[in-house]
Amino acid sequence: MRKAFYLPLILVTACSLLNFAALAQKNGSTKYKCMVQMSNYMGEGAYIIVSLIDGKGNYEKTLYVMGSDKKWYNSLKAWHKFYTKKPTNISAVTGASVNSGDRSVTVIEIEDSKMNTGYKLRFESAVEDKPYYEKDLEVPLTTEGMSAKTEGTGYIRYVRFSPNNQ
């Protein structure tokens, strides 16, 4: 008698999982580990914004924020201008600021439809009482760009991506 009860439940669960997998594939995205190695500089921890930039250079989406104290967000001038026009809840993609010489590893999710279509990732950085770098570095959102080491021009020494296989 119990087997007859569980069979429909198992079928419903299996169908739900298949539907979820099909939806995830349709709205495909890939998670990448993003390793940021900081340069050695004198000063406080850097606030870093990782943004998705379209082919025309416009902000499309905030992917990650390194630095959780909102009172310093205005020091990231170009991003802050975008963020105040289109405020979104960024708490799910916010972590600690990164100190001089330190390394940070985070996971960033990127829609597969943005790959190899002219998009790029912009890393913007600021340190209290120090210069601001609107384009500390930019990574072309291409297969090659995501597998290369990209050198920074400000507080970031370099950034590397790798597939997140978890």
VODO-286231 format. One record per residue (C-alpha): residue number from 1; x, z, y. Coordinates in pm, 1 decimal. Example, Ala and Ser with C-alpha at 12.3 -4.5 7.8 and 13.67 -1.06 7.14 Angstrom:
BEGIN
R resi     east       up    north
R    1   1230.0    780.0   -450.0
R    2   1367.0    714.0   -106.0
***
This chain:
BEGIN
R resi     east       up    north
R    1      0.0      0.0      0.0
R    2    280.7     85.1    246.8
R    3    458.8   -248.2    185.9
R    4    150.5   -435.3    301.2
R    5    152.5   -236.0    627.6
R    6    520.8   -298.1    705.6
R    7    523.3   -673.7    638.4
R    8    314.2   -769.8    946.4
R    9    517.3   -526.7   1159.0
R   10    842.4   -686.1   1039.9
R   11    707.4  -1036.6   1111.3
R   12    595.8   -939.9   1463.1
R   13    934.2   -780.3   1534.8
R   14   1123.3  -1084.5   1402.7
R   15    911.0  -1322.7   1612.2
R   16    965.8  -1109.1   1923.3
R   17   1342.2  -1114.0   1870.4
R   18   1340.8  -1491.6   1826.0
R   19   1138.9  -1535.5   2145.7
R   20   1379.0  -1309.1   2335.9
R   21   1681.2  -1503.5   2205.0
R   22   1521.2  -1833.5   2306.8
R   23   1444.7  -1698.7   2655.3
R   24   1800.4  -1568.6   2695.2
R   25   1937.8  -1908.0   2591.0
R   26   1704.8  -2089.6   2831.1
R   27   1810.3  -1865.0   3121.0
R   28   2168.6  -1860.4   2993.5
R   29   2436.3  -1651.8   3148.9
R   30   2778.6  -1540.5   3039.1
R   31   2944.8  -1206.8   3096.0
R   32   3309.8  -1204.2   3197.9
R   33   3558.4   -921.4   3222.1
R   34   3706.6   -934.4   3569.7
R   35   4045.1   -769.4   3615.6
R   36   4152.0   -712.9   3976.3
R   37   4515.2   -612.1   4031.1
R   38   4574.8   -469.5   4378.0
R   39   4884.2   -523.7   4591.1
R   40   5088.8   -228.0   4708.2
R   41   4981.4   -146.0   5063.6
R   42   4963.5    164.3   5279.2
R   43   4614.8    295.6   5336.9
R   44   4285.1    399.0   5186.0
R   45   4110.2    239.5   4889.7
R   46   3992.4   -117.8   4941.4
R   47   3628.8   -219.5   4946.9
R   48   3588.0   -550.9   4765.0
R   49   3283.8   -774.7   4742.7
R   50   3252.6  -1042.4   4472.8
R   51   3001.8  -1308.0   4581.3
R   52   2864.9  -1629.1   4439.5
R   53   2923.7  -1905.4   4695.3
R   54   2751.1  -2245.3   4677.9
R   55   2917.0  -2583.7   4725.1
R   56   2849.6  -2571.7   5101.6
R   57   3021.6  -2234.1   5145.0
R   58   2700.8  -2029.2   5173.6
R   59   2650.5  -1690.7   5012.5
R   60   2402.6  -1707.9   4727.2
R   61   2433.3  -1375.6   4549.0
R   62   2631.0  -1051.2   4541.8
R   63   2783.7  -1014.8   4195.7
R   64   2982.7   -694.3   4236.5
R   65   3068.2   -434.2   4500.9
R   66   3378.8   -219.2   4467.1
R   67   3307.7     72.6   4699.1
R   68   2991.8    280.1   4698.7
R   69   2974.8    432.1   5048.2
R   70   2732.5    209.0   5239.0
R   71   2866.1    321.2   5577.4
R   72   3174.3     98.9   5518.4
R   73   2983.3   -216.1   5416.1
R   74   2982.7   -346.1   5774.7
R   75   3363.9   -372.8   5758.0
R   76   3310.9   -664.6   5516.7
R   77   3180.5   -870.0   5806.4
R   78   3082.6  -1206.7   5655.4
R   79   2919.3  -1056.2   5347.1
R   80   2747.4   -781.9   5549.8
R   81   2586.8  -1046.1   5772.6
R   82   2444.3  -1214.2   5458.6
R   83   2346.7   -881.4   5301.7
R   84   2152.1   -760.8   5607.8
R   85   1957.8  -1090.1   5626.3
R   86   1872.6  -1083.0   5254.0
R   87   1897.7   -718.4   5144.9
R   88   1894.3   -665.4   4770.1
R   89   1936.9   -363.0   4549.0
R   90   2307.0   -369.2   4466.2
R   91   2326.0    -26.6   4301.3
R   92   2348.0   -182.9   3952.9
R   93   2657.3   -382.5   4054.9
R   94   2840.4   -116.2   4253.6
R   95   3151.1     75.8   4150.9
R   96   3440.1    266.6   4303.3
R   97   3675.0    127.9   4566.7
R   98   4023.7     31.0   4442.4
R   99   4346.1    194.1   4561.5
R  100   4680.0     36.6   4642.0
R  101   4862.6    -80.3   4329.0
R  102   4569.1      5.9   4101.2
R  103   4380.8   -217.1   3862.9
R  104   4006.2   -242.8   3817.8
R  105   3822.7   -398.1   3523.9
R  106   3452.6   -473.6   3562.6
R  107   3200.4   -702.3   3394.9
R  108   3040.4   -979.8   3597.1
R  109   2749.6  -1190.3   3474.2
R  110   2738.6  -1554.4   3581.9
R  111   2457.1  -1800.7   3523.9
R  112   2578.1  -2085.1   3303.2
R  113   2399.4  -2337.3   3526.6
R  114   2644.5  -2254.3   3810.6
R  115   2953.0  -2349.4   3610.2
R  116   3128.7  -2677.6   3696.8
R  117   2879.6  -2757.0   3975.5
R  118   3076.7  -2677.1   4292.2
R  119   3018.2  -2301.3   4305.6
R  120   3296.1  -2047.3   4351.4
R  121   3348.8  -1673.8   4346.4
R  122   3467.6  -1518.8   4671.0
R  123   3655.9  -1188.7   4680.2
R  124   3631.5  -1032.5   5024.6
R  125   3831.4   -716.8   5101.6
R  126   3866.7   -449.4   5367.6
R  127   4061.0   -126.0   5407.9
R  128   3989.7    138.3   5671.6
R  129   4189.7     75.8   5992.9
R  130   4356.0   -233.9   5839.6
R  131   4292.7   -610.6   5860.4
R  132   3984.3   -761.1   5693.3
R  133   4017.0  -1058.7   5454.7
R  134   3702.3  -1270.1   5434.8
R  135   3862.1  -1489.3   5168.9
R  136   4116.8  -1264.8   5002.3
R  137   4078.0  -1509.5   4718.1
R  138   3832.2  -1766.0   4586.2
R  139   3796.8  -1876.8   4226.0
R  140   3639.5  -2216.0   4153.4
R  141   3351.7  -2163.1   3911.9
R  142   3495.0  -2406.4   3659.3
R  143   3618.2  -2370.8   3305.4
R  144   3975.0  -2399.8   3434.5
R  145   3919.5  -2162.7   3727.5
R  146   3776.4  -1891.0   3505.8
R  147   4071.8  -1908.5   3267.1
R  148   4347.9  -1907.9   3532.6
R  149   4517.8  -1624.2   3717.1
R  150   4423.4  -1650.2   4086.8
R  151   4651.5  -1502.2   4351.8
R  152   4508.1  -1309.6   4647.2
R  153   4613.6  -1331.8   5010.9
R  154   4535.6   -977.4   5127.0
R  155   4493.4   -651.4   4937.2
R  156   4433.5   -823.7   4604.5
R  157   4747.9   -929.7   4420.0
R  158   4557.3  -1136.9   4162.5
R  159   4236.3  -1168.8   3959.6
R  160   4193.7  -1274.6   3597.0
R  161   3878.4  -1338.6   3397.4
R  162   3819.7  -1331.4   3023.3
R  163   3503.8  -1366.9   2815.6
R  164   3332.5  -1034.7   2752.1
R  165   3277.6  -1043.5   2377.1
R  166   3079.6   -720.7   2355.7
***
